[in-house]
C-alpha cells in the first residue's frame, strides 16, 4: 500500500518515527511530507532513513514529477500525525501553501488525522468547528489521548500511541488483516463498550425568563467523557446546562430540565453497558410554570413558589436494570454537605443504599469548592461493600481514576453487549 505520512510541527513529531517504522515493517511504501515547522523537531535525515524514500516539503522540488498533484492521486492512504490546530484549520479551509496541504487537496483515498495539541487548543470552538467540518466530509479525525502534556498540566491533547494510529489507519484503508486487533483492544479497556454520561446542571423553569438551577459547570462530566473515549468507548453525552463544550467525538443529546434528562437517560441507557449520572439534577421543580414573566406587585409581598419533587432518575435506572436482569454498570454522583444529622460520608453511604447503584462517586461541595473549579477530590463507594477509594487532583485526573475503576468492575463479571 502507498501511504503518505504528513508530519505536523508539534513536539509529538518524535513519536511519528515509531509510526513510520510500523508502516514500513508491515511492507507499505511510505512517503513522508513534514511541514517546515516539523523539521524543527525531527530532521529530514530521520524520515529518509526510516522510509527509504527522499523527503521534501516544497512544491518546487522535483517539479517535473508534479509531486503536489501526483502524491495525493497515487496515495492509497494519507495519515497526518501530529495534526496540529494549524494543520486542521488549513485542511478544513482548503488552504494549499505547502506540499502537504496540496497533497491533502488532491487526495483520492482515505485520510486520517491524529491530533496533538494543548487541551485549550483542542477544546477551542474554532478547532472544534474545523474538526466537525473535516468529519462531515468523510475524513477521519481521531480523538487525542488524555494525559500529561508538554508542560506540567494534563488533559486531552496527547498524540495517540503509534500502535493506536497504525491500527486505525490500516483499518480505514480496509487492510484489517495487517493488524492484530487484540493488541490494540488490549490497550483500550472500554473498547466495544457503550457508555452514557450525563453532565451539567438542570434548569427548572419558573416563567419564560427565570429558572431554578445550580452551580454545576459540567467540567467533571466532560472529563469523564474524554477519558471514556480514550479508553475506547462509544459515548452518548447527555448535556444539561454547562459552562464548557462537550468533547468532540461523543453523541450529544441536549436537555434542559430534570424531566427531559429522565427521558433522555432512560432511552440512552437501554443500549449502554455503562451509565454515569454525573449531572447535577434538581431535586425539585415549580408546581406551575407561568406562560408570561412574573411581575413585581405594588405591595411588599413576594410570590410564593410551590415546588414538587422531580423523579429519582438514578434509582429508576437501577430498578429498570434489575427488572430486566441486565448486567449494566450504573454509576451515580453525589454532591454532599455535612450537617447536624451526619457528615458527607454518612450521607453518601445512606444515599448509595437508597439508590442501589453499583458505584457512587462522592464529593463535598460548597461555595468555591468543586462546582466550576478545575480541581476535585472524591471518594468512590461501592455497592458490593468494597473499601472506599479516594481520588484527587484535576478533574481530568479524577476522571481517569473513575474510568479505570469502571473498567475494572466491567472486567470482573460483565461481558461486552
C-alpha positions in Angstrom: 0.0 0.0 0.0 1.2 3.5 -0.9 1.0 5.8 2.2 1.7 9.5 2.5 2.6 10.3 6.1 2.3 14.0 6.8 4.1 15.3 9.9 2.9 18.4 11.7 5.0 20.9 13.6 4.5 19.7 17.2 6.8 18.2 19.8 4.9 14.9 19.4 6.5 14.6 15.9 9.2 12.4 17.5 6.6 9.7 18.2 5.8 9.6 14.5 9.1 7.9 13.8 7.8 4.9 15.5 4.6 5.1 13.5 6.6 5.2 10.3 8.6 2.1 11.4 5.3 0.3 11.9 4.1 1.1 8.4 7.4 0.1 6.7 7.8 -3.1 8.7 4.3 -4.1 7.6 5.5 -3.8 4.0 4.0 -0.5 3.0 5.6 2.1 0.8 5.7 5.4 2.7 6.4 8.9 1.5 6.9 11.3 4.4 5.9 15.0 4.0 6.9 17.0 7.0 5.8 20.7 7.4 8.5 23.3 7.6 7.8 23.5 11.4 8.1 19.8 11.8 11.7 20.0 10.6 12.5 22.0 13.7 11.5 18.9 15.8 12.7 16.0 13.7 15.2 16.3 10.8 14.7 15.2 7.2 17.5 12.6 7.6 15.5 10.7 10.1 12.5 10.4 7.8 14.6 9.5 4.8 16.5 6.8 6.7 13.3 5.2 8.2 11.2 5.4 5.0 13.9 4.6 2.4 12.5 7.4 0.3 13.5 11.1 -0.4 11.7 13.7 1.7 10.6 17.2 0.8 8.1 19.7 2.0 8.4 22.0 -1.0 6.2 22.1 -4.2 9.3 23.3 -6.1 11.3 20.1 -5.6 11.2 17.6 -8.5 8.8 19.9 -10.4 9.0 17.6 -13.4 7.2 14.9 -11.4 4.4 17.3 -10.4 4.5 16.0 -6.8 1.9 18.3 -5.4 -0.6 16.6 -7.7 0.9 13.1 -8.1 1.3 12.2 -4.4 -2.3 12.8 -3.5 -3.5 11.0 -6.6 -1.4 7.9 -6.1 -1.7 7.5 -2.3 -3.9 4.7 -1.1 -4.0 6.4 2.4 -2.9 9.7 3.8 -2.1 9.9 7.6 -1.3 13.2 9.3 0.4 13.0 12.7 0.7 15.0 14.7 -2.2 17.0 13.3 -1.7 20.4 14.9 -4.5 23.0 15.3 -2.9 24.9 12.4 -3.0 21.9 10.1 -6.6 21.1 11.0 -7.5 24.7 10.2 -5.7 24.7 6.9 -7.3 21.4 5.8 -10.8 22.5 6.8 -10.5 25.7 4.9 -8.8 24.2 1.8 -5.5 26.1 2.1 -2.6 24.9 -0.1 0.6 26.7 0.8 3.0 23.8 1.0 3.4 20.2 -0.3 1.4 18.6 2.4 -1.7 20.8 2.2 -1.6 20.5 -1.6 -1.4 16.7 -1.3 -4.4 16.7 1.1 -6.5 18.6 -1.5 -5.6 16.1 -4.2 -6.3 13.0 -2.0 -8.2 10.2 -3.8 -8.1 7.7 -0.9 -9.0 7.8 2.8 -7.4 10.5 5.0 -6.8 10.2 8.8 -5.7 13.0 11.2 -4.2 12.2 14.6 -4.4 15.4 16.5 -2.0 16.6 19.2 -2.0 20.0 20.9 -2.7 21.7 24.2 -6.0 20.9 25.8 -7.3 24.5 25.5 -6.4 24.5 21.8 -8.2 21.2 21.2 -11.3 22.4 23.1 -11.3 25.8 21.4 -14.5 26.5 19.4 -12.5 27.2 16.2 -10.7 23.8 16.4 -13.9 22.0 17.2 -15.6 23.6 14.2 -12.7 22.6 12.0 -12.8 19.0 13.2 -16.5 18.8 12.6 -16.1 20.2 9.1 -13.5 17.6 8.3 -15.6 14.8 9.7 -18.6 15.9 7.8 -16.5 15.5 4.6 -15.8 11.9 5.4 -12.3 12.5 6.8 -11.3 10.5 9.9 -10.1 12.7 12.9 -9.1 10.6 15.9 -9.7 11.7 19.4 -6.4 12.8 21.1 -5.2 10.8 24.1 -5.7 12.1 27.6 -2.7 12.5 29.8 0.4 14.5 30.5 1.2 17.3 28.0 4.4 19.1 27.2 4.3 21.2 30.4 3.2 20.3 33.9 -0.5 20.1 33.0 -2.5 17.2 31.6 -5.7 16.7 29.7 -7.0 15.7 26.3 -4.4 16.6 23.6 -1.7 14.0 23.7 -0.9 12.2 20.4 -2.4 8.7 20.4 0.1 6.0 20.7 1.7 4.9 17.4 0.1 1.5 17.7 -3.3 3.1 18.0 -2.8 5.3 15.0 -1.4 2.4 13.0 -4.4 0.2 13.7 -6.9 2.9 12.9 -5.1 3.8 9.7 -4.9 0.2 8.4 -8.5 -0.4 9.3 -9.5 2.7 7.5 -7.7 1.5 4.4 -9.5 -1.8 4.6 -6.5 -3.9 5.4 -7.7 -5.2 8.7 -5.7 -8.4 8.4 -2.5 -6.4 8.7 -3.1 -5.6 12.4 -3.8 -7.9 15.4 -6.9 -6.3 16.9 -6.2 -7.9 20.3 -3.0 -5.8 20.6 -5.0 -2.6 20.0 -8.0 -3.5 22.1 -5.8 -4.7 24.9 -4.7 -1.0 25.5 -8.4 0.1 25.3 -10.2 -1.3 28.3 -13.6 0.0 27.2 -13.2 -1.0 23.5 -16.5 -2.3 22.3 -18.4 -0.7 25.2 -21.2 1.9 25.0 -21.2 4.5 27.8 -23.9 7.0 28.6 -22.7 10.1 30.6 -24.9 12.9 31.9 -23.3 16.3 32.8 -24.0 19.8 33.8 -26.9 21.2 35.8 -30.6 21.0 35.0 -32.8 24.1 34.9 -36.4 24.2 36.1 -38.4 26.9 34.5 -40.4 29.4 36.7 -41.5 31.5 33.7 -40.1 32.3 30.2 -37.2 34.3 31.8 -36.4 32.7 35.2 -35.5 29.2 36.4 -34.3 27.3 39.4 -30.7 25.9 38.8 -27.5 25.0 40.4 -23.7 25.8 40.1 -22.6 22.8 38.1 -20.3 23.7 35.2 -20.2 20.3 33.5 -16.4 20.1 33.7 -16.2 16.8 35.5 -18.7 15.2 33.1 -16.7 16.4 30.1 -13.5 15.0 31.7 -15.3 11.6 32.2 -16.5 11.6 28.6 -13.0 12.3 27.3 -11.5 9.6 29.5 -14.1 7.1 28.3 -13.3 8.0 24.7 -9.7 7.5 25.3 -10.5 4.1 26.8 -12.1 3.1 23.6 -15.8 3.5 24.5 -18.6 4.9 22.3 -20.1 7.7 24.3 -23.6 9.2 24.4 -23.4 12.5 26.2 -26.5 14.0 27.9 -25.7 17.7 28.2 -27.7 19.9 30.6 -26.5 23.5 31.1 -22.7 23.6 31.0 -20.0 26.3 31.1 -17.8 24.2 28.8 -18.3 22.4 25.5 -18.8 18.6 25.2 -15.8 16.7 24.0 -15.5 16.1 20.3 -16.4 12.5 19.3 -19.4 12.0 21.6 -23.0 11.8 20.5 -24.6 14.8 22.2 -28.2 14.9 23.5 -29.2 18.4 24.8 -31.5 18.6 27.8 -32.8 21.4 29.9 -34.9 20.1 32.8 -34.8 17.1 35.0 -37.8 15.6 33.2 -36.1 16.0 29.9 -32.9 14.4 31.3 -35.0 11.5 32.7 -36.5 10.7 29.2 -33.1 11.0 27.5 -31.3 8.9 30.2 -33.9 6.1 30.0 -33.7 6.0 26.2 -29.9 6.1 26.0 -29.4 3.6 28.9 -31.3 0.9 27.1 -28.4 0.3 24.8 -25.5 1.1 27.1 -23.0 -1.1 29.0 -22.3 1.7 31.5 -24.4 4.7 32.7 -22.7 7.5 34.6 -25.1 10.0 36.1 -22.7 12.9 36.7 -25.2 15.7 36.1 -26.4 17.9 39.0 -30.2 17.1 38.8 -32.6 19.5 40.5 -34.5 17.7 43.3 -37.5 20.0 42.9 -39.3 21.9 40.2 -42.1 24.6 40.3 -45.5 23.1 40.5 -46.7 25.6 38.0 -44.8 27.4 35.2 -46.1 30.9 34.2 -46.5 31.5 30.5 -45.6 35.1 31.0 -42.9 36.8 33.0 -43.9 37.1 36.7 -44.1 40.8 37.5 -43.4 42.6 40.7 -46.6 43.8 42.5 -47.0 47.2 44.1 -47.2 45.6 47.5 -44.4 44.2 49.6 -45.3 40.6 49.3 -43.2 38.4 47.0 -44.8 35.5 45.1 -44.8 32.1 46.9 -43.3 29.2 44.9 -44.9 25.8 45.3 -42.4 23.0 44.5 -42.9 19.4 43.6 -40.3 16.6 43.7 -38.5 15.6 40.5 -38.2 11.9 39.7 -35.2 10.0 41.0 -33.6 9.2 37.7 -30.7 7.2 39.1 -33.0 5.0 41.2 -35.3 4.5 38.2 -32.4 3.4 36.1 -31.3 0.8 38.7 -34.9 -0.5 39.1 -35.3 -1.0 35.3 -31.9 -2.6 35.0 -32.7 -5.0 37.8 -36.2 -5.8 36.4 -34.6 -6.7 33.1 -31.9 -8.8 34.9 -29.3 -6.8 33.0 -25.6 -6.6 33.5 -25.4 -2.8 33.0 -23.0 -1.0 35.3 -24.6 2.1 36.9 -22.6 4.9 38.5 -24.0 7.8 40.4 -22.5 11.1 41.6 -23.4 12.6 45.0 -22.6 16.3 45.8 -22.9 16.4 49.6 -22.5 18.8 52.5 -22.4 17.8 56.1 -25.0 18.9 58.7 -26.2 18.2 62.2 -27.5 14.8 61.0 -24.2 13.5 59.7 -21.0 14.1 57.7 -20.6 13.9 54.0 -19.6 10.2 54.0 -22.5 9.2 56.2 -25.0 10.9 54.0 -23.4 9.4 50.9 -23.4 5.9 52.3 -27.1 6.2 53.0 -27.7 7.5 49.5 -25.8 4.6 48.0 -28.1 2.2 49.8 -31.2 4.1 48.7 -30.2 4.4 45.1 -28.9 0.9 44.7 -26.3 1.8 42.0 -23.0 -0.1 41.7 -20.7 2.8 42.4 -21.3 6.2 43.9 -18.7 9.0 43.4 -18.9 11.4 46.3 -17.6 14.9 46.7 -18.1 17.6 49.3 -19.4 20.8 47.7 -19.7 24.4 48.8 -19.1 27.9 47.7 -15.8 27.9 45.8 -15.5 24.2 46.1 -15.9 21.6 43.2 -18.6 23.4 41.2 -16.9 25.4 38.4 -13.4 24.6 39.7 -10.7 22.7 37.9 -9.8 20.6 40.9 -11.8 17.9 42.6 -11.5 15.4 45.4 -13.8 12.4 45.5 -14.4 9.1 47.3 -15.7 6.2 45.3 -18.2 4.0 47.3 -19.1 0.5 46.1 -22.4 -1.2 46.4 -20.7 -4.6 46.9 -19.0 -3.5 50.1 -15.5 -2.9 48.7 -13.3 -0.4 50.6 -13.8 3.3 49.6 -11.4 4.6 47.0 -10.1 8.1 47.0 -9.1 10.3 44.0 -8.0 13.9 43.8 -6.3 16.3 41.5 -7.6 17.9 38.4 -10.9 16.8 37.1 -9.1 15.0 34.3 -7.1 13.1 36.9 -10.3 12.2 38.8 -12.0 11.1 35.6 -9.1 8.8 34.8 -9.4 7.1 38.2 -13.2 6.7 37.8 -13.0 5.3 34.3 -10.2 2.9 35.4 -12.4 1.7 38.3 -15.3 1.2 35.9 -13.1 -0.8 33.5 -12.1 -3.0 36.4 -15.7 -3.6 37.5 -16.7 -4.4 34.0 -13.9 -6.9 33.6 -15.0 -8.9 36.6 -18.4 -10.0 35.6 -20.0 -8.2 32.7 -19.5 -9.3 29.0 -19.5 -6.8 26.1 -23.1 -6.5 24.9 
